Every structure is written in C-alpha cells, then in structure tokens.
Amino acid sequence: MKKFFAFLLALCFVLSVFAACAGSTDDPGDTTEEKTEVTDAPEEKPWYDVLDYDGMSLSVACRGVTYDDYVVGQENSGDIVWDSVYATNERINGALNVNRTFYLGSSSSYEFIAEAVRESATEGLYDMIMCDQFYGTGYATQGAYKNVLGLDTPKSYLDITHPCWYGDYMKNVTMGTKTLYFLGGDISPTILGWAACSFMNWQMYDDLFDDPGAFLEEVEAGNWDLDMLMEKDTAAYLDLNQNDKPDLDDRLGSATNKGQCPLFAAISAGMTFSERNSEGLYNLTIDSEHNNDVYAKVYDLYNDTVGFFTYDYNKTPSGNSDTFAAGRMLFMNEYFLYAFGDNVRDMEDDYVIIPRPKYDETQEKYLSAMQDSFFLYTIPTSVGKEKLEAISAYLQVGCELFSQYVITAMYDTALKVKNVSDKVDMDRAGRIIDLVRAGITSDFAVVYTSSMGGMANMVGTLIGNKNRNWNSTVGKQKPMYEAYLNKLLLSFDLS
C-alpha cells in the first residue's frame, strides 16, 4: 500500500514536470496563446446512490463478546482493522439512509442465537440474524430463515454473483438449486478470519533451507503439499531442551492442537463427505478411495512425522501461536485471524501467510477449510415485505463496502508490510493470500455434522486413537450416516 502511494506521488511529479516542459517553447517570438477547453468528466456514482430509505430502522442480532470487533468495530482506536469495520458500518448507514442497530449477546454462548430465532419467530424482533455455521445453520430445518433467492419484494438488490460473496461456499450450506438461507461473504469478515491457512517464519526458513522466495514461488505455482510439509517439519526439528521428546519448548516444524484440527487439514487436502447430485440434493462420499488416501497422509502427518507436535488445547490454548511468535516454529497451521493476535503482531521474526497444503500437486486448487464459529447473515421468516428491499440493499452494499475497506485492512495487517516489505515480493504475498480467500470452501455434511451423528468428527477421533483404517471403519457406519442425511433432507423446505 505504501509503495502504491509512493508510486502515485512519483507519477504526479513526473506529470507535472512533463506539463511544465510541454508549456515552454524554443521560439521566443511565438506569443500565440493556445486555449484548450477543459471539461471535467462527471464523477461516476455508485449504483446505490439513488437509494434512500428515509432513516428506516434495521436490527441485527449477533453472538457477542468474542466477535464484537468483527461486527461493530471500534471508533478511532488506532487499530486499522477494527477502525475500518466501524467506519464501513457508518458508510453503509449513510449510503442508504438507514438506522441499523446491532444487538449483541452478553456472552459468546450459542444460546443467544437460539433465543434470537425464538424471539424473531414470536415477536418479529430482528430483521437479520448473524448465525454461526455450526449451531445456527440447523434452524433452517425449523423454518426460521427466509429463502433469499425468492424474497417477496418487487425489487431485491442481492447479487450473489458479485465477487464479494463466497458463491462456492454458499451453495454447499443449503439444499436444492433455488434455495439459499445463508449469506456468506466479505460483509462478515469472521469468514476470512476463520479460513484455514499456514504461517511461515521467513527467517527460520531462510536459516534452514535458504531462499524462502523460491519456496513462495512453489506455493504460488500450486506445488505446496503435505509431503513437502512433512519433509520440512522433520528437517526443522531440534530438541532444544534436550528432554528427548518433542514439546512446545523445542524448535518445531509445525504444531497444532488435537481434536478437530485433523478434520480441517483433511478438508484442505481434498477430503469430501458429500457431493451435490443433479437434483441439488446430496450423496455421501465418505468411503471413497481418495478420502482413504487423504486420511492416510494426514494420519502420517499427525502420528508419524518428527517435528510435527500436537498438544492439548485445554491445557495450552495459545501454545501454537506462542511458540511461533517466539521464533521456534517453521509453520503455524491455523487460521487467518491468528494474524491479529497480539503475540503474532508483536513477534520479531517476519512471516508470510500461505494456504494449507494440498494432498499433492495434482489437486486442482488450494482449499481453505472453515472453522465453525464464523457468522452467516440470515433473514428471519417473520420479517415483513415492507423491509425486504431495504434489507437486500443493506446486505449487498455492506458486502461490497466491507470488501473494499475491511478486507483490504485485514490484508494490510496480515501482510505485515512494515516488517517484510524489504524482503518479500509484496505483490506475490498478496496474491498468495488471495489463494487462501479464493479457496474458502465447505461441505454440506460437515456443516450439518451435528445433525448427522458427528460424522465429520470421525477424522480427528480415528487419528487421535491411532486407527489407520478409514474406509473399513466409516464404511461400516455409512448406512447409519445415510439415514441421518435422508432425515435432514426431509426437513428442508424446497418449495
């Protein structure tokens, strides 16, 4: 960003010199003044400039505390990301002349969304509900949300083909081809925040392998895979405390906590649990040969790779990021939001953000598996038609402006421009983060795993129990999971 502004200043200087030279003449006798009519091109106004909702009140319910900054932001706090969230919210209000109010829960408890759904159903209290993927999506099966593709209003401004919306993601969190209950896009920066990625310690890589720039070229070319991660993890390991066992006080290749983390590594490596059929419904794919291969490689990473360490989150919740920030870990396999933690922001070493590794280089693209805690916008079924046009405009304008301002601020912060600008090709670093954002994905059966007997959590359970037999284990349970899926499908309103 700083380079961009420097370039603009330099360009303005060159143009002004050029204009001064062009205005001079070698012939002192030429005193003819050439007059050129200058006309200013009209400023192009945004599409929503004509909209005015006369101060209409719009209310948004959202789980609070942990995610307040992502939703409401802060005013003049000095933090580039949270200030941009606040300022962008004000821009949206001003652009549409609406009076939007956020209702935040007093804790991060999932129960607040349950209460918001009940209150909207009985009292029509909220115009929008920001539900989380894991808990809030389930209320679609109870008829809590409107189908945003068929709003009962003469004019809807929603354009889900706009790049600010995550189209590939959204089509996998609902049923049918004409039904969409959940809006996921830049208007909810928690989604990018919870996108799986890896952080690479630039100095550590340079010390161990030389030329981290060449490694980034490999990443951008699509060659970053699990085999490469395991190889570099092993080469990086050093028993610093000499206790003959790996732990967070050693120099590690990478580390992560136990539990669900193997699931997100597997999804990023191309494991699938369901696929959409020609009718827009889903079939299970859990026991495919490819899934078996992916599981085997993730198993090797978690259980058989020297330099890869797993720890108990409940005992050491920030162990991964603390070790990385201290300069003792080559890769931190976590989520984009870790860039905003104080320990990572203040670390002395430089880092770059890259996608999670593929299964192998033949995988079509990098995939960014999603943690469950991020927010999706929904419209309760209780909302009257008199507000639907304004809500559609609010969501579309909000998504576009958050993309323009907030996501840019998140990029600038995560890129750590002031620290790495003299070492990293910033254009390449930005393009690689684009790969993380472009790879945001989900799987219907993973989103609704709580309604399917915890099927997706089998990955972490089996790896934690050191069970190598994926297909034979899940194959035996597939009929049970198919029964769960059929029951879930029947609960959707596909009219």
NORTA-V891674 format. One record per pair of residues at least 24 apart in sequence whose C-alpha atoms are under 8 Angstrom apart, sorted by the first residue. I is the first residue (numbers start at 1). J is the second residue. Records with the same first field share a line. If there is no record, write none. Layout:
I: J ; J
This chain:
1: 412
48: 95 ; 96 ; 393 ; 397
49: 95 ; 96
51: 95 ; 96
52: 95 ; 96 ; 97 ; 98
53: 96 ; 97 ; 98 ; 390
54: 97 ; 98
55: 97 ; 98 ; 99
56: 97 ; 98 ; 99
57: 98 ; 99 ; 100 ; 101
58: 98 ; 99 ; 100 ; 101 ; 126 ; 127 ; 128 ; 391
59: 100 ; 101 ; 102 ; 103 ; 125 ; 126 ; 127 ; 128
60: 100 ; 101 ; 102 ; 103 ; 126 ; 127 ; 128 ; 129 ; 130
61: 102 ; 103 ; 104 ; 105 ; 113 ; 116 ; 126 ; 128 ; 129 ; 130
62: 102 ; 103 ; 104 ; 105 ; 112 ; 113 ; 129 ; 130 ; 131
63: 104 ; 105 ; 106 ; 107 ; 108 ; 109 ; 110 ; 112 ; 113 ; 130 ; 131
64: 104 ; 105 ; 106 ; 107 ; 108
65: 104 ; 105 ; 106 ; 107 ; 108
66: 107 ; 108
67: 190
68: 104
70: 188 ; 189 ; 190
71: 188 ; 189
72: 102
80: 409 ; 413
81: 406 ; 409 ; 410 ; 413
84: 405 ; 406 ; 409
85: 402 ; 405 ; 406
88: 398 ; 401 ; 402 ; 405 ; 406
89: 398
92: 394 ; 397 ; 398 ; 401
96: 393 ; 394
110: 135 ; 136
117: 144 ; 380
120: 380 ; 381 ; 382
121: 380 ; 381 ; 382
122: 382
124: 382 ; 383
126: 380 ; 383
127: 379 ; 380 ; 383 ; 391
128: 377 ; 378 ; 379 ; 380
129: 377 ; 378 ; 379 ; 380
130: 375 ; 376 ; 377 ; 378
131: 375 ; 376 ; 377 ; 378
132: 372 ; 373 ; 374 ; 375 ; 376
133: 372 ; 373 ; 374 ; 375 ; 376 ; 447
134: 372 ; 373 ; 447 ; 448 ; 450
137: 182 ; 447 ; 448
138: 448 ; 451
140: 181 ; 492
141: 488 ; 491 ; 492 ; 493
142: 491 ; 492
143: 381 ; 492 ; 493
144: 380 ; 381
145: 181 ; 378 ; 379 ; 380 ; 381
146: 181 ; 378 ; 379 ; 380 ; 381
147: 179 ; 180 ; 181
148: 179 ; 180 ; 181 ; 182 ; 379
149: 178 ; 179 ; 180
150: 179
151: 388
152: 385 ; 388
153: 385 ; 386 ; 388 ; 389
154: 389
155: 389
156: 388 ; 389 ; 392 ; 393
157: 389 ; 392 ; 393 ; 396
158: 392 ; 393 ; 395 ; 396
159: 396
164: 399 ; 400 ; 403
165: 399
166: 440
168: 440 ; 441
169: 440 ; 441 ; 442
172: 442 ; 443 ; 444
173: 442 ; 443 ; 444 ; 447
174: 444
175: 280 ; 281 ; 489 ; 492 ; 494
176: 279 ; 280 ; 281 ; 494
177: 279 ; 280
178: 494
179: 494
181: 378 ; 379
182: 376 ; 377 ; 378
183: 376 ; 377 ; 378
184: 375 ; 376 ; 377
185: 399
186: 399 ; 400 ; 402 ; 403 ; 407
187: 395 ; 398 ; 399 ; 400 ; 401 ; 402 ; 403
188: 374 ; 375 ; 376 ; 377 ; 399
189: 402 ; 406 ; 407
190: 374 ; 375
191: 370 ; 374 ; 375
192: 336 ; 337 ; 437 ; 440
193: 335 ; 336 ; 337 ; 338 ; 374
194: 335 ; 336 ; 337 ; 370 ; 371 ; 372 ; 373 ; 374
195: 335 ; 336 ; 368 ; 369 ; 370 ; 371 ; 436 ; 437 ; 440
196: 264 ; 268 ; 333 ; 334 ; 335 ; 336 ; 355 ; 356 ; 368 ; 369 ; 370 ; 371 ; 436
197: 333 ; 334 ; 335 ; 336 ; 353 ; 354 ; 355 ; 356 ; 368 ; 436
198: 331 ; 332 ; 333 ; 334 ; 335 ; 353 ; 354 ; 355 ; 356
199: 331 ; 332 ; 333 ; 334 ; 351 ; 352 ; 353 ; 354
200: 330 ; 331 ; 332 ; 351 ; 352 ; 353 ; 354
201: 324 ; 327 ; 329 ; 330 ; 331 ; 349 ; 350 ; 351 ; 352
202: 349 ; 350 ; 351 ; 352
203: 349 ; 350 ; 351
204: 327 ; 329 ; 330
205: 330
208: 236
213: 424 ; 425
216: 428
219: 354 ; 432
220: 428 ; 431 ; 432
222: 361 ; 365 ; 366
223: 358 ; 360 ; 361
224: 357 ; 358 ; 360 ; 361
225: 357 ; 358 ; 359 ; 360 ; 361
226: 269 ; 297 ; 298 ; 301 ; 357 ; 358 ; 359 ; 360
227: 359 ; 360
229: 357
230: 301 ; 305 ; 308
233: 305 ; 306 ; 307 ; 308 ; 330
234: 305 ; 306 ; 307 ; 308
235: 307
236: 307 ; 330
237: 306 ; 307
238: 307
246: 307 ; 309
247: 309
248: 309 ; 319 ; 320 ; 323
249: 323 ; 328
250: 328
251: 307 ; 328 ; 329
252: 307 ; 308 ; 309 ; 328 ; 329 ; 330
253: 307 ; 308 ; 329 ; 330 ; 331
254: 307 ; 308 ; 309 ; 329 ; 330 ; 331 ; 332 ; 333
255: 308 ; 309 ; 310 ; 311 ; 320 ; 329 ; 331 ; 332 ; 333
256: 309 ; 310 ; 311 ; 320 ; 332 ; 333 ; 334
257: 310 ; 311 ; 312 ; 313 ; 320
258: 310 ; 311 ; 312 ; 313 ; 460 ; 464
259: 460 ; 461 ; 464
260: 457 ; 459 ; 460
261: 460
262: 298 ; 302 ; 459 ; 460 ; 463
263: 456 ; 457 ; 459 ; 460
264: 369 ; 370 ; 371
265: 298 ; 356 ; 369
266: 294 ; 295 ; 298 ; 459
267: 367 ; 368 ; 369
268: 356 ; 357 ; 358 ; 359 ; 366 ; 367 ; 368 ; 369
269: 294 ; 356 ; 357 ; 358 ; 359 ; 360 ; 363 ; 366 ; 367
270: 294 ; 358 ; 359 ; 363 ; 367
271: 295
272: 443
273: 443 ; 444 ; 445 ; 446 ; 456
274: 443 ; 444 ; 445
275: 443
281: 489
282: 444
284: 445 ; 482
286: 471 ; 474 ; 475 ; 478
287: 470 ; 471 ; 474 ; 475 ; 478
288: 471
289: 471
292: 470 ; 471
294: 359
295: 459 ; 470
296: 468 ; 470
297: 359
299: 463 ; 466 ; 468
302: 463
303: 463 ; 466
325: 349
336: 414
339: 413 ; 414
340: 413 ; 414
350: 416 ; 419 ; 420
351: 416 ; 420
352: 415 ; 429
353: 414 ; 415 ; 429 ; 432 ; 433
354: 432 ; 433 ; 435 ; 436
355: 432 ; 433 ; 435 ; 436
365: 439
366: 435 ; 436 ; 439
367: 436 ; 439 ; 440 ; 441
368: 436 ; 437 ; 439 ; 440 ; 441
369: 440 ; 441 ; 442
370: 440 ; 441 ; 442
372: 447
445: 485
451: 484 ; 488
452: 481 ; 484 ; 485 ; 488
453: 481 ; 484
455: 481
